[in-house]
């Protein structure tokens, strides 16, 4: 691929031809559109040349990438976070932001990610993986192993879609129905009744920890996007030792998976101040109101600079332009 590098007149910073992939056809399309628009505006302010590409309208499998230096992936959910678009770009030897296809595929599946957590002795809530063909007896057995209260969630969705806290057997059927609407596989997971936290990383560099307070039982879709009462805190009542334990646990996740560029780790702290990792997000929301930009700003990194830094980081990693190598784990695709 021919390099198209231009030098800024002010600071000799590299400027690029960037394709922003956004939208798509997943259930998170609307969030992806907002992310893509915000990222586009930020990168244009830095002087980069931007092409917006929506895979819903443009067949990216056949796109001519020869004039593109870096692809900024803003696709959430299916085809964006599941390794599919990453594999297409790897085969085309195109530089792109975010994790490679294999890490993306693992992280998109909550059960595969949790298996990796367990192999690396990273604390995560106990769970059972259930297929939509499971019998009533199999579901009952799974719930008994986990115990109430529990959380039912789709295996492969973001934005907390289809997630419900279940306190008893009477609440279970509706929760199962909602989760199976989004995926043929679901998790029945031990509920960690405590506080919600999240921590972002640029490669392995940590961003400030965030404590999330919401009036809802879970930090679900409504709490994330519609509830005005949700609060994001950077100052905590918890002791320094507890905060350090949360941060170290989050750090162990990105180290174990070898994530790249921008990632976010979601975590809950139980009543005994024990942290449990819920999941890893390889393409977190990227508007100025999103969690990671809020954390970056607390560290003195503006949203515009954050977007540019992700692009510069991706470009510096030449391995992005060649097919990905395997991480130290195995992943069996669900059939």
Secondary structure as GFF3:
##gff-version 3
##sequence-region A 1 335
A	DSSP	beta_strand	6	7	.	.	.	ID=ss1
A	DSSP	beta_strand	14	15	.	.	.	ID=ss2
A	DSSP	beta_strand	17	21	.	.	.	ID=ss3
A	DSSP	alpha_helix	29	45	.	.	.	ID=ss4
A	DSSP	beta_strand	49	53	.	.	.	ID=ss5
A	DSSP	three_ten_helix	60	62	.	.	.	ID=ss6
A	DSSP	beta_strand	70	73	.	.	.	ID=ss7
A	DSSP	alpha_helix	84	91	.	.	.	ID=ss8
A	DSSP	beta_strand	95	96	.	.	.	ID=ss9
A	DSSP	alpha_helix	101	108	.	.	.	ID=ss10
A	DSSP	alpha_helix	110	119	.	.	.	ID=ss11
A	DSSP	beta_strand	127	131	.	.	.	ID=ss12
A	DSSP	alpha_helix	136	146	.	.	.	ID=ss13
A	DSSP	beta_strand	150	154	.	.	.	ID=ss14
A	DSSP	beta_strand	164	166	.	.	.	ID=ss15
A	DSSP	alpha_helix	169	180	.	.	.	ID=ss16
A	DSSP	beta_strand	185	190	.	.	.	ID=ss17
A	DSSP	beta_strand	195	202	.	.	.	ID=ss18
A	DSSP	beta_strand	205	206	.	.	.	ID=ss19
A	DSSP	beta_strand	210	213	.	.	.	ID=ss20
A	DSSP	alpha_helix	221	225	.	.	.	ID=ss21
A	DSSP	beta_strand	231	233	.	.	.	ID=ss22
A	DSSP	alpha_helix	240	257	.	.	.	ID=ss23
A	DSSP	beta_strand	262	269	.	.	.	ID=ss24
A	DSSP	beta_strand	275	281	.	.	.	ID=ss25
A	DSSP	alpha_helix	291	298	.	.	.	ID=ss26
A	DSSP	alpha_helix	303	316	.	.	.	ID=ss27
A	DSSP	three_ten_helix	318	321	.	.	.	ID=ss28
###
